[in-house]
Amino acid sequence: MKVIIIEDEKPSARRLQRMLLQLNLEVETMLHSVEASIQWFQENTHPDLIFLDIQLSDGLSFEIFDAVTIQSAIIFTTAYDEYALKAFKLNSIDYLLKPIDEDDLIQAVDKFKMRIPKQEQVVLNFNDIKNLLVNPLDRSYKKRFSVQVGQHLKLINSDDVECFYSENKGTYVHTQNGRNYLLNTTLDQLENDLEPETFFRVNRKFIININAIGDMLNFTNSRLEIKLKSFRGDQVIVARERVKTFKDWLV
């Protein structure tokens, strides 16, 4: 099977390559930009499968398909939230949410392999996806959360939240006044309910409010440490594969 990776973050591309090697899939080449990808497709036999990032260093990867007719199967790798990814489901396109989970990768590859004997050809229509990503539809996000305090229910406004975090299989909200409350939800569910311009998931354990950042420090292995204004629990570290997206989010 011929496989290529198109990903502008080279550490992420190498990590995915190592994960695929463990599944006995050898990556023929890794491309890092729209321009390089167009040139490669014009000069080479197209692969069976492409792992494709949406946002590349020189534009959206959909621009590749405006220049070249691609017959390959595609598994998208993306940091966009599930709301935007609804368009992928409409187009019967597989996707992996960054940072890529090993089990999710195995399922996506198995799904692709099951389709091979049927010789199915998917007509790639990216209009819905492009419209959602470039001109996202208006949607409402959660403005407040209810928590139980003894026999009482308390409402917490999203503006009062410093961060959400997971601990001991529970999900907690930490407020500006230094209080912590247990929530009846998960970080995965919260990530889709929060205003993306205000909240960012820095790793598997923390979602932070941009207005609660007190300081940012360089950390080991090209990561960042975030100092929140009142939170004094575990260190808040931006995962290495999320640093670039985090820096873009800041501005």
Rosetta silent file (secondary structure, phi, psi, omega in degrees, C-alpha in Angstrom):
SEQUENCE: MKVIIIEDEKPSARRLQRMLLQLNLEVETMLHSVEASIQWFQENTHPDLIFLDIQLSDGLSFEIFDAVTIQSAIIFTTAYDEYALKAFKLNSIDYLLKPIDEDDLIQAVDKFKMRIPKQEQVVLNFNDIKNLLVNPLDRSYKKRFSVQVGQHLKLINSDDVECFYSENKGTYVHTQNGRNYLLNTTLDQLENDLEPETFFRVNRKFIININAIGDMLNFTNSRLEIKLKSFRGDQVIVARERVKTFKDWLV
SCORE:     score description
SCORE:     0.000 S_00000001
   1 L     0.000  133.467 -179.175    0.000    0.000    0.000 S_00000001
   2 L   -95.973  121.192 -175.057    1.320    3.426   -0.970 S_00000001
   3 E  -128.143  137.817  171.241    0.874    6.029    1.793 S_00000001
   4 E  -130.410  158.620  177.599    1.927    9.679    2.063 S_00000001
   5 E  -119.006  131.032  173.140    1.571   12.298    4.806 S_00000001
   6 E  -117.505  108.200 -171.715    0.842   15.980    4.119 S_00000001
   7 L  -156.990  126.241 -176.350    1.469   17.910    7.340 S_00000001
   8 L   -82.201  -18.298  176.692    3.256   21.229    7.905 S_00000001
   9 L   -90.539  103.894 -172.235    4.265   20.438   11.496 S_00000001
  10 H   -61.293  -39.409  176.088    7.257   18.140   10.991 S_00000001
  11 H   -60.022  -39.986  178.352    7.260   16.670   14.544 S_00000001
  12 H   -65.871  -38.921  179.036    3.578   15.726   14.098 S_00000001
  13 H   -64.411  -43.018 -179.743    4.354   14.202   10.687 S_00000001
  14 H   -67.589  -37.330  177.968    7.207   12.123   12.110 S_00000001
  15 H   -63.105  -45.026  178.439    5.049   10.977   15.032 S_00000001
  16 H   -62.960  -39.586  178.363    2.312    9.846   12.638 S_00000001
  17 H   -59.655  -43.513  179.262    4.921    8.088   10.485 S_00000001
  18 H   -64.651  -39.635  179.319    6.147    6.114   13.517 S_00000001
  19 H   -64.686  -38.715  179.873    2.574    5.181   14.449 S_00000001
  20 H   -70.211  -35.570  177.267    1.898    3.939   10.907 S_00000001
  21 H   -61.532  -34.397  177.113    5.102    1.878   10.887 S_00000001
  22 H   -67.219  -20.928  176.821    3.770    0.067   13.948 S_00000001
  23 L   -97.933   14.109  179.780    0.743   -0.825   11.806 S_00000001
  24 L    62.750   32.706  174.439    3.070   -2.111    9.042 S_00000001
  25 L  -114.028  116.544 -178.344    2.293    0.865    6.816 S_00000001
  26 L   -93.970  128.607 -179.284    5.377    2.471    5.292 S_00000001
  27 E   -84.270  122.936 -178.161    5.131    6.148    4.405 S_00000001
  28 E   -71.928  -42.283  179.723    6.585    6.866    0.985 S_00000001
  29 E  -157.195  160.502  175.504    7.032   10.598    1.507 S_00000001
  30 E  -123.995  128.711 -178.929    6.049   13.503    3.743 S_00000001
  31 E  -115.256  150.587 -169.390    5.013   16.849    2.265 S_00000001
  32 L  -126.824    6.868 -179.598    4.712   20.089    4.213 S_00000001
  33 L  -155.163  163.568  176.127    2.987   22.687    2.040 S_00000001
  34 H   -62.086  -47.462 -176.591    0.313   23.203   -0.612 S_00000001
  35 H   -61.123  -46.520  179.948    2.910   24.166   -3.211 S_00000001
  36 H   -65.123  -35.686 -179.002    5.146   21.155   -2.578 S_00000001
  37 H   -67.792  -44.336  178.621    2.140   18.815   -2.598 S_00000001
  38 H   -59.131  -45.037 -179.877    0.840   20.082   -5.949 S_00000001
  39 H   -63.229  -41.731 -179.181    4.254   19.632   -7.505 S_00000001
  40 H   -63.616  -45.176 -179.059    4.617   16.135   -6.063 S_00000001
  41 H   -65.401  -30.121  178.555    1.201   14.994   -7.343 S_00000001
  42 H   -73.357  -21.097 -173.377    1.993   16.364  -10.793 S_00000001
  43 H  -112.189   -5.671 -174.161    5.213   14.377  -10.965 S_00000001
  44 L  -132.604  159.390  173.262    4.388   11.110   -9.166 S_00000001
  45 L   -67.698  133.520 -175.736    1.904    8.249   -9.171 S_00000001
  46 L   -69.983  146.555 -176.182   -0.823    9.036   -6.667 S_00000001
  47 L   -78.884  172.445  174.144   -0.866    6.960   -3.467 S_00000001
  48 L   -75.011  -35.034 -172.806   -3.559    4.635   -2.175 S_00000001
  49 E  -143.214  136.031  177.354   -4.004    6.661    1.005 S_00000001
  50 E  -119.305  129.837  167.301   -3.236   10.247    2.071 S_00000001
  51 E   -97.215  114.982 -165.872   -3.066   11.503    5.651 S_00000001
  52 E  -125.119  120.785  172.931   -3.854   15.165    5.126 S_00000001
  53 E   -77.397  148.727 -179.020   -3.711   18.132    7.500 S_00000001
  54 L   -78.928  -52.083 -175.850   -6.259   20.879    6.763 S_00000001
  55 E   -97.583  111.012  177.190   -4.237   23.974    7.602 S_00000001
  56 E  -102.974  172.425 -173.020   -0.796   23.991    5.958 S_00000001
  57 L   -62.733  -28.191 -177.341    1.881   26.664    6.187 S_00000001
  58 L  -115.550   21.400  175.933    0.872   28.281    2.875 S_00000001
  59 E   140.535 -178.590  176.318   -2.905   27.803    2.917 S_00000001
  60 E   -73.159  140.861 -176.738   -5.749   25.298    3.256 S_00000001
  61 L   -65.050  -17.003  178.421   -4.938   21.865    1.868 S_00000001
  62 H   -62.188  -21.257  178.237   -8.121   21.983   -0.235 S_00000001
  63 H   -63.216  -24.819  177.201   -6.175   24.203   -2.623 S_00000001
  64 H   -60.649  -40.850 -175.096   -4.287   21.072   -3.680 S_00000001
  65 H   -78.307  -15.888  172.982   -7.487   19.636   -5.127 S_00000001
  66 H   -73.381  -24.866 -176.468   -8.194   22.818   -7.018 S_00000001
  67 H  -101.026  -26.246 -174.378   -4.960   22.252   -8.944 S_00000001
  68 L  -136.266  138.614  174.877   -4.790   18.445   -9.180 S_00000001
  69 L   -82.988  115.907 -175.989   -7.419   15.723   -9.535 S_00000001
  70 L  -103.815  129.659  177.980   -6.806   13.302   -6.661 S_00000001
  71 L  -103.340   -6.239 -174.548   -8.095    9.722   -6.781 S_00000001
  72 L   -71.505  155.339  169.276   -6.562    8.640   -3.470 S_00000001
  73 E   -74.999  149.179 -174.768   -8.475    7.847   -0.288 S_00000001
  74 E  -129.470  133.698  167.507   -8.023   10.533    2.364 S_00000001
  75 E  -117.190  114.771 -178.332   -7.902   10.513    6.136 S_00000001
  76 E   -78.991  143.315  171.035   -7.829   14.083    7.434 S_00000001
  77 E  -117.840  125.284 -169.523   -5.781   15.027   10.479 S_00000001
  78 E  -152.376  154.374  175.573   -7.044   18.202   12.082 S_00000001
  79 L  -102.499    2.934  179.943   -7.245   20.282   15.225 S_00000001
  80 L   -69.999  151.828 -176.855  -10.698   21.708   14.333 S_00000001
  81 L   -76.683  171.388 -172.897  -13.545   20.958   16.695 S_00000001
  82 H   -64.659  -26.676  178.485  -16.308   18.473   16.024 S_00000001
  83 H   -58.693  -49.466  178.603  -18.737   21.170   14.948 S_00000001
  84 H   -65.965  -30.025 -175.085  -16.665   21.930   11.853 S_00000001
  85 H   -76.536   -6.145  176.335  -16.082   18.228   11.307 S_00000001
  86 H   -58.684  -31.648  179.986  -19.777   17.537   10.723 S_00000001
  87 H   -64.636  -31.667  179.532  -19.119   18.388    7.089 S_00000001
  88 H   -64.853  -40.609 -179.416  -16.644   15.525    6.856 S_00000001
  89 H   -63.948  -37.444  178.998  -19.314   13.058    7.889 S_00000001
  90 H   -63.456  -29.514 -178.061  -21.623   14.394    5.197 S_00000001
  91 L   -98.507    9.328  178.696  -18.927   13.712    2.615 S_00000001
  92 L    55.501   43.105  179.137  -18.069   10.229    3.972 S_00000001
  93 L  -112.327  133.214  177.955  -14.501   11.302    4.707 S_00000001
  94 E   -77.577  153.353  176.599  -12.580    9.902    7.646 S_00000001
  95 E  -147.667  155.660  175.099  -10.765   12.229   10.022 S_00000001
  96 E  -125.445  128.692 -179.331   -8.476   12.059   13.045 S_00000001
  97 E   -86.505  130.038  179.462   -8.523   14.789   15.661 S_00000001
  98 L   -75.275  148.450   -7.962   -5.106   15.990   16.828 S_00000001
  99 L   -69.932  138.845 -171.051   -3.266   14.910   18.848 S_00000001
 100 L   -67.107  128.968  177.417   -3.863   11.591   17.106 S_00000001
 101 L   -89.798  138.710 -175.805   -4.883    8.736   19.358 S_00000001
 102 H   -59.609  -43.316 -179.062   -3.451    5.307   18.525 S_00000001
 103 H   -65.316  -38.908  178.099   -6.800    3.509   18.795 S_00000001
 104 H   -64.699  -38.271  178.547   -8.484    6.094   16.544 S_00000001
 105 H   -63.764  -44.715  179.797   -5.708    5.653   13.982 S_00000001
 106 H   -60.271  -43.767 -179.926   -6.126    1.878   13.983 S_00000001
 107 H   -63.346  -41.601 -179.474   -9.892    2.206   13.449 S_00000001
 108 H   -65.322  -42.859  179.308   -9.453    4.654   10.570 S_00000001
 109 H   -65.957  -41.913  178.467   -6.876    2.445    8.827 S_00000001
 110 H   -61.953  -39.634  178.664   -9.043   -0.658    9.327 S_00000001
 111 H   -62.944  -40.606  177.547  -12.022    1.183    7.827 S_00000001
 112 H   -64.323  -44.348 -178.246   -9.919    2.102    4.800 S_00000001
 113 H   -63.216  -35.349  179.538   -8.670   -1.483    4.377 S_00000001
 114 H   -66.067  -25.750 -177.175  -12.239   -2.823    4.479 S_00000001
 115 H   -83.656  -21.338 -174.950  -13.133   -0.544    1.570 S_00000001
 116 H   -57.950  -49.460 -177.794  -10.264   -1.656   -0.682 S_00000001
 117 H   -61.292  -27.394 -178.699  -11.774   -4.955   -1.917 S_00000001
 118 H   -79.050  -11.938 -179.907  -14.983   -3.163   -2.869 S_00000001
 119 L    52.190   42.561  179.385  -12.981   -0.731   -5.019 S_00000001
 120 L   -73.506  140.329  176.257  -15.242    2.064   -3.891 S_00000001
 121 L  -116.483  116.967 -178.911  -14.500    5.468   -5.337 S_00000001
 122 L   -90.040  127.523  175.615  -15.477    8.415   -3.187 S_00000001
 123 L   -81.153  116.701 -175.370  -16.341   11.607   -5.021 S_00000001
 124 L   -85.147  113.747  178.219  -14.540   14.298   -3.105 S_00000001
 125 L  -124.055  108.504 -171.552  -16.671   17.401   -2.679 S_00000001
 126 L   -99.051    6.153 -174.344  -15.102   19.875   -0.300 S_00000001
 127 H   -59.539  -45.939 -179.123  -17.504   22.795   -0.651 S_00000001
 128 H   -62.123  -41.915 -178.513  -19.363   22.138    2.605 S_00000001
 129 H   -66.437  -46.939 -178.969  -16.107   21.697    4.516 S_00000001
 130 H   -60.700  -40.432 -178.817  -14.478   24.785    3.034 S_00000001
 131 H   -64.277  -39.311 -179.649  -17.534   26.886    3.787 S_00000001
 132 H   -69.572  -37.239 -176.292  -17.578   25.804    7.415 S_00000001
 133 H   -79.738  -38.950 -177.713  -13.877   26.386    7.929 S_00000001
 134 H   -84.423  -40.785  179.889  -13.537   29.671    6.047 S_00000001
 135 L  -128.258   72.790 -175.114  -16.978   31.094    6.873 S_00000001
 136 L   -60.414  142.444  177.689  -18.193   29.194    9.947 S_00000001
 137 L   -69.469  150.882  176.236  -21.901   29.288   10.655 S_00000001
 138 L   -65.573  139.499  175.581  -23.104   31.129   13.709 S_00000001
 139 L  -148.488  158.867 -179.506  -23.616   28.867   16.674 S_00000001
 140 L   -98.461  145.348  177.796  -24.236   29.321   20.358 S_00000001
 141 L  -118.416  159.987 -178.002  -21.786   28.249   23.054 S_00000001
 142 L   -65.628  132.108  179.958  -22.393   27.557   26.724 S_00000001
 143 L  -104.284  -16.741 -179.995  -22.427   30.730   28.795 S_00000001
 144 E  -153.075  159.640 -176.769  -22.934   29.131   32.202 S_00000001
 145 E  -134.045  141.590  177.955  -22.558   25.811   33.998 S_00000001
 146 E  -100.260  135.304  177.664  -24.473   24.326   36.890 S_00000001
 147 E  -129.678  153.656  179.784  -22.624   22.625   39.753 S_00000001
 148 E   -98.811  127.638  176.526  -23.915   20.966   42.892 S_00000001
 149 E  -122.629   99.939 -173.372  -22.783   22.347   46.238 S_00000001
 150 L    63.667 -123.892  178.281  -24.252   20.175   48.963 S_00000001
 151 L   -93.593    7.224 -174.614  -28.004   20.232   48.423 S_00000001
 152 E  -111.814  154.673  172.049  -27.812   23.391   46.303 S_00000001
 153 E  -105.522  135.337 -179.158  -27.211   24.125   42.624 S_00000001
 154 E  -121.067  138.185  177.107  -24.845   26.931   41.759 S_00000001
 155 E   -99.504  134.055  178.706  -24.502   28.645   38.377 S_00000001
 156 E  -120.626  122.031  177.251  -21.052   29.614   37.117 S_00000001
 157 E   -73.298  144.689 -178.331  -20.695   32.006   34.196 S_00000001
 158 H   -61.121  -29.130  178.992  -18.130   31.043   31.574 S_00000001
 159 H   -66.415  -21.598 -178.613  -16.458   34.456   32.047 S_00000001
 160 H   -90.131    0.631 -175.644  -15.685   33.470   35.646 S_00000001
 161 E   -90.495  130.926  171.921  -13.881   30.263   34.620 S_00000001
 162 E   -88.949  -43.930 -179.630  -10.082   30.077   34.649 S_00000001
 163 E  -162.389  161.833  167.745   -9.822   26.503   33.470 S_00000001
 164 E  -113.812  142.120 -179.244  -11.445   23.100   33.256 S_00000001
 165 E  -149.678  156.869  177.813   -9.347   20.101   34.237 S_00000001
 166 E  -107.053  142.808 -179.079   -9.577   16.362   34.776 S_00000001
 167 E  -158.868  129.653  178.725   -8.397   14.645   37.935 S_00000001
 168 L    50.862   45.622  177.640   -9.020   11.190   39.359 S_00000001
 169 L    67.355   11.316  176.281  -11.531   10.401   36.572 S_00000001
 170 E  -114.026  159.407  177.101  -13.521   13.549   37.386 S_00000001
 171 E  -115.162  129.978 -174.210  -13.877   16.836   35.489 S_00000001
 172 E  -124.235  154.337  171.074  -13.600   20.078   37.436 S_00000001
 173 E  -112.442  133.730  176.325  -14.075   23.796   36.826 S_00000001
 174 E  -111.440  126.477 -174.275  -11.715   26.245   38.527 S_00000001
 175 E   -99.660  168.302 -177.551  -13.063   29.771   38.958 S_00000001
 176 L   -62.701  -26.408  179.526  -11.381   33.153   39.241 S_00000001
 177 L   -87.290   11.238  173.140  -12.024   33.264   42.989 S_00000001
 178 L    86.159   11.218 -179.543   -9.959   30.089   43.449 S_00000001
 179 L   -95.369  150.529  177.656  -12.805   27.590   43.924 S_00000001
 180 E  -120.644  136.059 -179.569  -13.035   24.151   42.327 S_00000001
 181 E  -133.201  141.407  177.756  -16.292   22.397   41.463 S_00000001
 182 E   -79.013  135.506  178.585  -17.019   18.934   40.096 S_00000001
 183 E  -110.745  152.119  177.271  -18.887   18.838   36.771 S_00000001
 184 L   -96.182   62.762 -178.264  -21.086   16.113   35.345 S_00000001
 185 L  -160.671 -173.954  176.526  -19.361   16.076   31.954 S_00000001
 186 L  -124.924  163.143  177.108  -16.030   15.336   30.243 S_00000001
 187 H   -63.733  -34.671  178.690  -13.355   17.566   28.752 S_00000001
 188 H   -61.183  -42.980  179.201  -14.161   16.135   25.312 S_00000001
 189 H   -68.860  -41.321 -179.928  -17.778   17.277   25.645 S_00000001
 190 H   -62.426  -38.586 -176.009  -16.777   20.641   27.060 S_00000001
 191 H   -56.778  -35.363 -179.863  -14.344   21.299   24.231 S_00000001
 192 H   -82.415  -15.745 -176.255  -17.204   21.367   21.736 S_00000001
 193 H   -97.138   -9.263 -172.815  -19.432   23.537   23.954 S_00000001
 194 L   -98.073  148.651  176.708  -16.951   26.346   24.676 S_00000001
 195 L   -62.637  116.193 -172.949  -16.303   29.537   22.719 S_00000001
 196 L   -68.306  -19.717  177.383  -13.126   28.684   20.744 S_00000001
 197 L   -77.585  -18.653 -177.495  -11.810   32.255   20.788 S_00000001
 198 L  -104.945  -35.827 -174.804  -11.808   32.223   24.592 S_00000001
 199 E  -114.832  142.056 -179.497  -11.068   28.618   25.541 S_00000001
 200 E  -139.590  135.591  177.023   -8.275   26.341   24.327 S_00000001
 201 E   -88.766  107.014 -174.113   -7.479   22.733   25.158 S_00000001
 202 L   -81.934  -23.917  177.074   -3.743   22.773   25.845 S_00000001
 203 L  -162.651 -171.688 -176.729   -3.456   19.032   26.548 S_00000001
 204 L   -68.789  -15.843 -172.450   -5.579   16.033   27.468 S_00000001
 205 L  -106.612  -21.626 -172.033   -6.037   17.328   31.000 S_00000001
 206 E  -131.083  139.193  164.218   -6.644   21.094   30.723 S_00000001
 207 E  -119.656  126.391 -174.415   -8.842   23.589   28.893 S_00000001
 208 E  -116.529  156.259  174.990   -7.856   27.171   29.740 S_00000001
 209 E   -93.694  127.727 -177.576   -9.449   30.614   29.427 S_00000001
 210 H   -58.630  -30.157 -178.727   -7.248   33.079   27.512 S_00000001
 211 H   -77.422   -7.527 -179.103   -8.220   35.813   29.989 S_00000001
 212 H   -99.502   -0.870 -178.167   -6.858   33.745   32.899 S_00000001
 213 E   -72.989  123.139  176.706   -3.289   33.489   31.554 S_00000001
 214 E   -96.364  -36.217 -179.157   -0.869   35.185   33.923 S_00000001
 215 E  -159.709  157.795  177.468    2.436   34.148   32.323 S_00000001
 216 E  -134.176  130.140 -174.941    3.857   31.812   29.663 S_00000001
 217 E  -127.689  145.724  172.011    7.251   30.144   29.918 S_00000001
 218 E   -65.848  139.528 -177.750    9.332   27.955   27.626 S_00000001
 219 E  -127.657  173.108 -176.398    9.315   24.362   28.871 S_00000001
 220 L   -63.311  156.227  176.407   11.245   21.212   27.999 S_00000001
 221 L    57.362   40.342  175.056   10.822   19.425   24.634 S_00000001
 222 L    62.511   25.864  177.928    9.583   22.577   22.826 S_00000001
 223 E   -99.567  176.180  177.196    6.546   22.854   25.084 S_00000001
 224 E  -125.301  143.386  172.358    5.105   25.825   26.978 S_00000001
 225 E  -105.207  131.165 -179.625    4.146   26.176   30.626 S_00000001
 226 E  -105.644  126.802  173.636    1.112   28.339   31.369 S_00000001
 227 E  -100.074  114.010  176.673    0.790   30.157   34.680 S_00000001
 228 E   -85.577  162.197 -170.629   -2.860   30.901   35.428 S_00000001
 229 L   -67.882  -35.715 -178.085   -3.833   33.771   37.695 S_00000001
 230 L  -129.531  -16.691 -176.155   -5.189   31.734   40.607 S_00000001
 231 L   -68.550  130.100 -178.432   -4.933   28.015   39.749 S_00000001
 232 L  -127.870   29.283  178.368   -2.314   26.303   41.917 S_00000001
 233 L   -89.750 -139.636  179.927   -2.809   22.660   41.021 S_00000001
 234 L   -61.536  157.487  175.364   -0.791   20.589   38.565 S_00000001
 235 L   -59.183  140.429  177.102    1.447   22.315   36.031 S_00000001
 236 E  -101.572  105.816 -174.334   -0.444   23.488   32.946 S_00000001
 237 E  -114.908  129.181  174.265    1.717   22.430   29.985 S_00000001
 238 E   -77.430  120.366 -179.646    0.871   23.009   26.334 S_00000001
 239 L   -57.833  144.600 -174.580    1.467   19.684   24.576 S_00000001
 240 H   -55.492  -41.269 -177.122    4.241   19.894   21.984 S_00000001
 241 H   -73.563   -7.906  179.497    1.955   19.002   19.084 S_00000001
 242 H  -107.883   -2.416 -174.467   -0.417   21.832   20.129 S_00000001
 243 H   -61.405  -46.328 -177.736    2.127   24.626   20.615 S_00000001
 244 H   -62.465  -46.571  179.039    1.872   26.029   17.081 S_00000001
 245 H   -63.347  -37.889  178.419   -1.934   26.019   17.128 S_00000001
 246 H   -62.852  -44.653 -179.689   -1.877   27.556   20.617 S_00000001
 247 H   -64.273  -38.204  176.458    0.380   30.412   19.494 S_00000001
 248 H   -65.072  -38.615 -179.693   -1.914   31.065   16.532 S_00000001
 249 H   -64.262  -33.395 -177.088   -4.904   31.055   18.895 S_00000001
 250 H   -62.483  -31.427 -176.809   -3.300   33.683   21.123 S_00000001
 251 L  -109.982    0.000    0.000   -3.366   36.270   18.353 S_00000001
